[in-house]
Amino acid sequence: MRFLNCSLVFVICIVLWTPVFPQDNADCLDCHDVAVGEVGGTYDSAMAFSIHVDLDCTDCHTAIEELPHADSLAKPLCGDCHAEEADVYQWHGRLKVEECQDIPCCSDCHGKHDILPSSAKNSRVNPLHLPETCGRCHEDIDLTTKHEMLYGKTIQLYQSSVHGKASLGGVYLAATCNDCHSSGGTAHKILGPGNKESAINHFNIPHTCGKCHKNVEMDFWEGIHGKKVARGETDSPVCTNCHGEHGIISPSDPRSQVSPTRVAEATCSPCHESAFLNEKYGVPSGRLETWVDSYHGLKSRAGDVTVANCASCHGAHRILPHTDPTSSIYPDNLQKTCGNCHPGISLAMAETPIHNTPGISQTPLASLIANVYIIMIVLVIGVMVLHWLIDLRKQIHLVNLKKQVKRMTWNEVWQHFFLMISFITLTVTGFSLRFAEAGWVQLLFGWEGGFPVRGIIHRVAAVIFIMTTFWHLMYLTTRRGHLFLKDIFPAKKDITQFFGMMLYNLGVRKEMPRFGRFSYVEKAEYWALVWGSVLMIVTGFMLWFDNIAIQWFPKGFLDVMLVIHYYEAWLAALAILVWHMYSTVFSPNVYPMNPSWFTGKMPEEWYQHEHPEDPEFKKNAGPEKQPE
């Protein structure tokens, strides 16, 4: 009896301590009967439509040897069944599988229990969902920064592209991520562009695009660009150089860089206006400039999408040099090429050079007429200017015959003169740096070595401006300078006179305000000049001696100085043109100008009209008199 009891206890212990091996899915579902699928639902619903519906849990989770099992298990080895795909999947982009944990594993792309065939619309690797699947990593800022994949919003660009819109719209054959990035005919072999086997390697891109655009690929290989790519020239463009990469949009879209109105400047000119490439391949430069100056170029810039552009004459993909008998620009083929837009065009007209000396037209007769016009413009406008100068001299002489009041002393005249010359020089040379490509800047400084000279002139003018400022400060210490500062200092009456002048100009009041030595206009000009001078001198010094400034001030300080210097220059220049030039030149009261800026004098009647309340004028009015 005791033996039986001991045996029973032994058997019970054995049963209790012996691990239970899972026999079928029911054993697993005793614990895993809750939602485990990534698309929602229970394990049963996740597996119901899975491509692995006929498999048992242990077919994938081979590490489970007992129940209950460890909380963490090794990932299923998909390669046990999918050996060919596992062998191919050695690299993902630039990273090797065993070298980086950031490389996606099978479940990251295909899912876990809810794995569906790529043909199923709900599959993660269906064309409809591929951008989202790839975007989980490729739009993860942490991953893209870590692995230096900073290409912007690639998925967002793709979705807005012609391929993305077609694919997401249900066109199954439209290119998706796999179509372009898969190498060797399999989506599991995705290599970086530096790998010679990669589908996106520079020399393989035409083949990759050619999978869908076969005829275009054939044309490309026959063209000069394709021949150079086949020869191993990395300078020669491939599909993505012209059409873009992820954000490819239709040529009919005006935003596209190959649209009719943009192809010349956005696509062709970056290479054909490159001094390095033109010298390397012996290609003439200035092609864009001559086209822009032609009828075709002018019409294209005006938005005409039907006028001839680069592709219209040279072709879009099968681009050949003019020496090739099959080229669209071969001399014997020009009449046919031009005839596409100009039916019945004569051979002589078709042979008219398009790319020649820049100008509206390059035919001999047109060039002769252009030269005649240039001479006529110089002579006619020159005579007009001369006539105006003679008339201006006479008008100033007539003004000087009137009784004069000395508005400015010679000291003040010379201060104004140096201020005027230095200000104009600073304005012209300063904006020449910002608008270096403008025609008037090229005219002034476009000659060889002109722009370094521009900088020297700008700094010399700055020194003169600063010296004039110090000169004026010294002047303010004199008796007349004290009086000047007192008279030009703002007062409450200036506000009243401003509104009074507005009412007078609008016809509300019959009489204009009576100003003293300086009106609110002149006071505003002077104190704006003081404020602007301080800003321009301080910021100018910081930019001039930037190496010293950067040692004392934080990062970004020079950017702030540059912004202030640039926009204060705009403010000052426009204020002089709008405010000062009107009050001293273009106002009918003083036209053709107030002569006091170079003679120091102005007619007594003008002064009495503009400054009737100047007490010194009342006391000293008369010829050659001045306020003391």
KESE-730964 format. One line per 5 residues: number of its first residue (from 1); for each residue x, y, z of C-alpha. Coordinates in steps of 0.25 Angstrom, whole numbers, plus 5000, padded with zeros to 4 digits. Each point is the difference from the previous one (the first is absolute). Last residue first. Example, Ala and Ser with C-alpha at 12.3 -4.5 7.8 and 13.67 -1.06 7.14 Angstrom:
// residues 2
2	5055:4996:5029 | 4994:4986:5002
This chain:
// residues 628
628	5091:5539:4843 | 4989:4999:4990 | 5004:5004:4986 | 5001:5013:4992 | 5005:5000:4986
623	4988:5008:4995 | 4990:5003:5011 | 4994:4994:5012 | 5009:5002:5013 | 4990:5002:5011
618	4988:4992:4994 | 5010:4989:4996 | 5006:4999:5014 | 4986:4998:5005 | 4996:4988:4991
613	4985:5001:4999 | 4999:5002:4985 | 5008:4987:4997 | 4994:4995:4987 | 4994:5012:4994
608	5011:5010:5005 | 5011:4990:4996 | 4994:4999:4986 | 4998:5015:4999 | 5015:5002:5004
603	5005:4991:4989 | 5010:4989:5005 | 5014:5000:5004 | 5011:4990:5004 | 5005:4999:4986
598	5000:4985:4999 | 4989:4995:5009 | 4993:5014:5000 | 4996:4998:4985 | 4986:4995:5004
593	4996:4992:4988 | 4993:5000:4986 | 4990:5002:5007 | 4999:5007:5013 | 4985:5002:5003
588	4996:4990:4989 | 5006:4989:5009 | 5010:4992:4992 | 5013:5004:5005 | 5002:5003:5015
583	4987:4995:5006 | 4998:4989:4990 | 5015:4995:5000 | 5000:5000:5016 | 4987:4992:5002
578	4999:4989:4989 | 5014:4998:4995 | 5007:5003:5013 | 4990:4992:5008 | 5002:4988:4990
573	5015:5000:5002 | 4999:5001:5015 | 4990:4989:5001 | 5007:4991:4991 | 5014:5002:5007
568	4993:4997:5013 | 4995:4987:4994 | 5014:4996:4996 | 5008:5005:5013 | 4989:4994:5009
563	5000:4987:4993 | 5015:4999:5000 | 5001:5004:5014 | 4990:4989:5004 | 5008:4989:4992
558	5013:5005:5006 | 4994:4997:5014 | 4996:4986:4996 | 5010:4993:5009 | 5003:5008:5012
553	5008:5013:5001 | 5015:5003:5004 | 5008:4991:4991 | 4990:5002:4989 | 5003:5015:5000
548	5015:4998:4997 | 4998:4991:4988 | 4989:5009:4995 | 5008:5013:4999 | 4992:5005:4988
543	4987:4994:5005 | 5001:5006:5014 | 5005:5013:4994 | 4988:5001:4991 | 4990:4997:5011
538	5005:5011:5009 | 5001:5010:4988 | 4987:4997:4994 | 4992:5000:5013 | 5006:5013:5005
533	4998:5007:4986 | 4986:4995:5000 | 4996:5007:5013 | 5007:5013:4996 | 4994:4999:4986
528	4986:4998:5006 | 5003:5012:5009 | 5003:5009:4988 | 4989:4995:4991 | 4989:5002:5011
523	5005:5014:5003 | 5000:5004:4985 | 4986:4995:4999 | 4995:5006:5013 | 5005:5013:4995
518	5013:5007:5003 | 5003:5015:5001 | 4986:5003:5005 | 4987:4995:4993 | 4987:5007:4998
513	4989:4990:4998 | 4993:5000:4987 | 4988:5009:4998 | 4986:4996:4994 | 4997:4988:5009
508	4992:4988:4995 | 5006:5000:4986 | 5007:4986:5002 | 5014:5007:4999 | 4995:5010:5011
503	4995:4989:5009 | 5013:4992:4999 | 5008:5012:5003 | 4992:5003:5012 | 5002:4985:5005
498	5015:5002:4998 | 5000:5014:5006 | 4994:4995:5013 | 5010:4988:5001 | 5011:5010:4997
493	4995:5009:5011 | 5003:4990:5011 | 5015:5002:4997 | 5011:4992:4993 | 5014:5005:5000
488	5004:5007:4987 | 5001:5014:5006 | 5008:4997:5012 | 5009:4991:4992 | 5003:5011:4990
483	5002:5011:5011 | 5010:4991:5007 | 5007:4998:4986 | 5000:5015:4998 | 5007:5002:5013
478	5010:4988:4997 | 4999:4986:5007 | 4990:4995:4989 | 5011:5002:4990 | 5009:4990:5007
473	4989:4990:4999 | 4998:5003:4985 | 5015:4997:4997 | 4998:4987:5008 | 4989:4996:4991
468	5008:5005:4987 | 5011:4991:5005 | 4990:4988:5001 | 4995:5002:4986 | 5014:5002:4994
463	5004:4987:5007 | 4987:4993:4995 | 5003:5005:4986 | 5014:4994:5001 | 4994:4987:5004
458	4990:5000:4988 | 5011:5003:4990 | 5009:4989:5005 | 4988:4990:5000 | 4997:5004:4986
453	5014:4998:4996 | 4999:4986:5004 | 4988:4999:4991 | 5006:5006:4988 | 5012:4990:4999
448	4996:4997:4985 | 4989:5009:4996 | 4986:4998:5005 | 5001:5012:5010 | 4992:5011:4994
443	4993:4994:4988 | 4998:4986:5008 | 4994:5008:5011 | 4990:5007:4990 | 4997:4986:4994
438	4997:4994:5014 | 5008:4987:5003 | 5007:5007:5012 | 4987:5004:5007 | 5005:4999:5014
433	5014:5005:4998 | 4995:5011:4990 | 4991:5004:5011 | 5011:5005:5008 | 5008:5006:4989
428	4988:5009:4996 | 4996:5004:5014 | 5014:5002:5005 | 5003:5009:4988 | 4987:5008:5002
423	5002:5002:5015 | 5015:5004:4998 | 4997:5010:4989 | 4988:5006:5008 | 5007:5001:5014
418	5012:5006:4993 | 4992:5011:4994 | 4991:5002:5012 | 5013:5003:5008 | 5005:5008:4989
413	4987:5009:5000 | 5000:5001:5015 | 5014:5005:5001 | 4997:5009:4988 | 4989:5006:5008
408	4986:4996:4998 | 4987:5008:4997 | 5006:5013:4995 | 4988:5008:4996 | 5000:5004:4985
403	4992:5011:4993 | 4997:4994:4986 | 5011:4999:4989 | 5004:4986:5006 | 4987:4994:4996
398	5002:5005:4986 | 5014:4993:5000 | 4994:4987:5005 | 4990:5001:4989 | 5011:5002:4990
393	5008:4989:5005 | 4988:4990:5000 | 4998:5004:4985 | 5014:4997:4997 | 4999:4987:5007
388	4987:4996:4994 | 5005:5003:4986 | 5012:4991:5003 | 4992:4989:5005 | 4991:5001:4988
383	5012:5000:4990 | 5005:4988:5007 | 4987:4993:4999 | 5000:5003:4985 | 5014:4996:4998
378	5001:4988:5009 | 4987:4995:4995 | 5003:5002:4985 | 5014:4992:5002 | 4993:4989:5007
373	4989:5000:4989 | 5009:4999:4989 | 5007:4989:5007 | 4987:4992:5001 | 4997:5003:4986
368	5013:4994:4995 | 4998:4988:5010 | 4986:4998:4994 | 5006:5000:4986 | 5010:4990:5003
363	4991:4991:5008 | 5003:4999:5014 | 4987:5004:5007 | 4996:5005:5014 | 5014:4999:5005
358	5011:4991:5005 | 5010:4996:4990 | 4997:4987:4994 | 4991:4989:5004 | 4988:5000:4991
353	5007:5001:4987 | 4991:5001:4987 | 5000:4987:4993 | 4985:4998:5001 | 4998:5014:4993
348	5009:4996:4988 | 4994:4986:4999 | 4986:5007:4999 | 4989:4997:5010 | 4988:4993:4994
343	4994:4996:5014 | 5006:5008:5011 | 4998:4992:5013 | 5005:4987:4995 | 5006:5007:4988
338	5012:5004:5009 | 5004:4985:5001 | 4997:4997:4986 | 5008:5012:4995 | 5011:4997:5010
333	5002:4986:4995 | 5011:5003:4989 | 5008:5008:5010 | 4999:4989:5011 | 4992:5006:5011
328	4990:4989:5001 | 5012:4990:5000 | 5000:4988:4991 | 5012:5006:4992 | 5008:5001:5013
323	5008:5013:4999 | 4990:5008:5007 | 5002:4992:5013 | 4989:4990:5004 | 4989:5001:5011
318	4991:4987:5000 | 4993:5004:5013 | 4993:5013:4998 | 5004:5004:4986 | 5009:5011:4996
313	4990:5010:4993 | 4988:4999:5009 | 5008:4995:5012 | 5007:5013:5001 | 4988:5008:4999
308	4990:5004:4989 | 4988:5008:5003 | 4987:4992:5004 | 5001:5002:5015 | 5000:5015:4999
303	5002:5006:5014 | 5007:5013:4997 | 5013:4994:5003 | 4997:4990:4988 | 4997:5012:4991
298	5013:5007:5003 | 5007:4987:4998 | 4994:4996:4986 | 5002:5015:4995 | 5015:4999:5004
293	5006:5007:5012 | 4997:4987:5009 | 5006:4991:4989 | 5013:5008:4999 | 5002:5001:5015
288	4997:4985:5002 | 5011:4996:4990 | 5010:5009:5006 | 5011:4989:5000 | 5005:4992:4988
283	5002:4985:5003 | 5015:4995:5000 | 4997:4988:5010 | 5009:5004:5011 | 4999:5015:4998
278	4985:5000:4999 | 4999:4991:5012 | 5009:5009:5009 | 4993:5013:4995 | 4987:4995:5003
273	4989:5007:4992 | 4997:4987:4992 | 4999:4992:5013 | 4991:5009:5009 | 4994:5005:4987
268	4992:4988:4995 | 4991:4997:5012 | 4995:5013:5007 | 5003:5011:4990 | 4996:4993:4987
263	4990:4990:5005 | 4992:5010:5008 | 4990:5006:4990 | 4998:4986:4993 | 4999:4992:5013
258	5012:4992:5002 | 5003:5006:5014 | 4985:4997:5004 | 4993:5011:5007 | 4992:5004:4987
253	4994:4986:5000 | 4999:4995:4986 | 5014:4993:5002 | 4993:4991:5010 | 5006:5000:5014
248	5012:4992:5006 | 5001:5002:5015 | 5008:4988:5003 | 5012:5002:4991 | 5000:5012:4991
243	4996:5001:4985 | 5013:5005:4994 | 5011:4995:5009 | 4991:4988:5004 | 5000:4994:4985
238	5015:5000:4998 | 5010:5012:4998 | 5014:4999:4996 | 5010:5005:5010 | 5002:4985:5005
233	5007:4996:4987 | 5001:4985:5000 | 4999:4998:4985 | 4986:4995:5001 | 4997:5013:5006
228	5007:5007:4989 | 4992:4993:4990 | 4987:5003:5007 | 5002:5015:5000 | 5004:5000:4986
223	4987:4993:4996 | 4998:4985:4996 | 5000:4996:5014 | 4989:5010:5003 | 4991:4996:4988
218	5000:4986:5005 | 4997:5004:5014 | 4988:5008:4995 | 4995:4988:4992 | 5001:4991:5013
213	4993:5010:5010 | 4995:4990:5010 | 5012:4991:5002 | 5008:5012:4993 | 5000:5008:5013
208	5009:4989:5007 | 5008:4998:4987 | 5002:5016:4999 | 5004:5000:5015 | 5011:4989:4999
203	5012:5009:4997 | 4996:5010:5012 | 4998:4988:5010 | 4985:5000:5003 | 4998:4985:4996
198	5012:4997:5008 | 5010:4990:4994 | 5011:5010:5000 | 4998:5003:5015 | 5001:5015:5002
193	4985:5002:4999 | 4997:4992:5012 | 4994:4986:4998 | 4987:4994:5001 | 4999:4985:4998
188	4988:4995:5006 | 4991:5006:4989 | 5005:4990:4990 | 5004:5002:4985 | 5015:5002:5003
183	4998:5013:5007 | 4988:5006:5006 | 5000:5015:5002 | 4992:5005:4988 | 4989:4989:5000
178	5000:4998:5015 | 4997:5014:5003 | 4988:5001:4991 | 4999:5002:4985 | 4986:4999:4994
173	4995:4986:4995 | 4989:4999:5010 | 4993:5013:4997 | 4991:5001:5012 | 5000:5015:5003
168	5012:4998:5010 | 5008:4995:4988 | 4996:5011:4991 | 5002:5011:5010 | 5013:4994:5004
163	5006:4999:4986 | 4996:5014:4996 | 5006:5005:5013 | 4993:5005:5012 | 5001:4987:5007
158	5014:4999:4997 | 5003:5014:5006 | 4994:4996:5013 | 5007:4987:5000 | 5014:5007:4998
153	4997:5011:5010 | 5015:5005:5000 | 5012:4992:4995 | 5007:5000:5013 | 5004:4985:5000
148	5012:5003:5009 | 4999:4987:5008 | 4997:5006:5013 | 4993:5012:4994 | 4990:4991:4991
143	4998:4991:5012 | 4996:5011:5010 | 4992:5007:4990 | 4992:4988:4997 | 4995:5003:4986
138	5008:4989:4994 | 4996:4990:5011 | 4985:5000:5001 | 5000:5006:4986 | 5003:4986:4993
133	4987:4995:5005 | 4992:5012:4998 | 5006:5001:4985 | 4997:4985:4998 | 4986:5001:5004
128	4993:5002:4987 | 5011:4992:4993 | 4996:4988:5008 | 5012:4997:5010 | 4992:5003:5013
123	4989:4991:4994 | 4986:5005:5001 | 4998:5001:4985 | 5004:4985:4999 | 5010:4998:4988
118	5012:5001:5009 | 4995:4988:5007 | 4996:5002:5014 | 5007:4998:5014 | 4990:5003:5011
113	5008:4992:5011 | 5012:5008:4998 | 5001:5012:4990 | 5007:4999:4987 | 5009:5012:5001
108	5004:5001:5014 | 4997:4985:5001 | 5011:4996:4991 | 5011:5008:5007 | 5003:5015:4998
103	5014:5005:5002 | 5002:5008:5012 | 5007:4989:5008 | 5012:5002:4991 | 5012:4991:4997
98	4993:4987:4998 | 4992:5004:4988 | 5010:5009:4993 | 4997:5015:4998 | 5001:5008:4988
93	4986:4998:4995 | 4995:4988:5006 | 5010:4989:4999 | 5000:4985:5001 | 4986:4997:4996
88	5003:4991:4988 | 5003:4988:5009 | 4988:5002:5008 | 4991:5001:4987 | 5006:4987:4995
83	4998:4993:5014 | 4985:5003:5002 | 4996:4989:5008 | 5011:4999:5010 | 5004:5015:4996
78	4988:5005:5008 | 5007:4997:5013 | 4990:5004:5010 | 5005:5011:5010 | 5007:4994:5012
73	4991:4999:5012 | 4997:5010:5012 | 4990:4996:5011 | 5006:4986:5001 | 4990:4989:4998
68	4989:4994:5008 | 5000:4990:4994 | 5012:4993:4994 | 5009:5000:4988 | 4997:5013:4993
63	5012:5004:4991 | 4993:4995:4988 | 4990:5012:5000 | 4998:4999:4985 | 4994:4986:4998
58	4997:5000:5015 | 4988:5009:4998 | 4994:4991:4989 | 5000:5003:4985 | 4988:4999:4991
53	4996:5015:5002 | 5014:5004:4996 | 4995:5009:4988 | 4992:5007:5011 | 4985:5001:4998
48	4996:4993:5012 | 5013:5002:5008 | 4996:5014:5005 | 4986:4996:5002 | 5004:4987:5009
43	5011:5008:5007 | 4989:5010:5004 | 4996:5013:4993 | 5009:5012:4996 | 5009:5003:4988
38	5013:4997:5008 | 4994:4986:5004 | 5002:4995:5014 | 4986:5003:5006 | 4997:4991:5012
33	5000:4985:5000 | 5014:4998:5002 | 5000:4992:5014 | 4992:4988:4997 | 5002:5004:4985
28	5014:4994:5000 | 4995:4986:5004 | 4988:5001:4990 | 5011:5003:4989 | 5005:4986:5001
23	5009:4990:5009 | 5007:5010:5009 | 5010:4992:5009 | 4996:4999:5015 | 5012:5000:5009
18	5001:4989:5010 | 5000:5005:5014 | 4986:4997:5004 | 4999:4987:4993 | 5012:4995:5006
13	4996:5005:5014 | 4987:4993:4998 | 5007:4987:4996 | 5009:5000:5012 | 4988:5003:5010
8	4993:4988:4994 | 5012:4991:5001 | 5002:5004:5015 | 4985:4997:5003 | 5002:4986:4993
3	5012:4997:5007 | 4993:5003:5014 | 4989:4991:4996
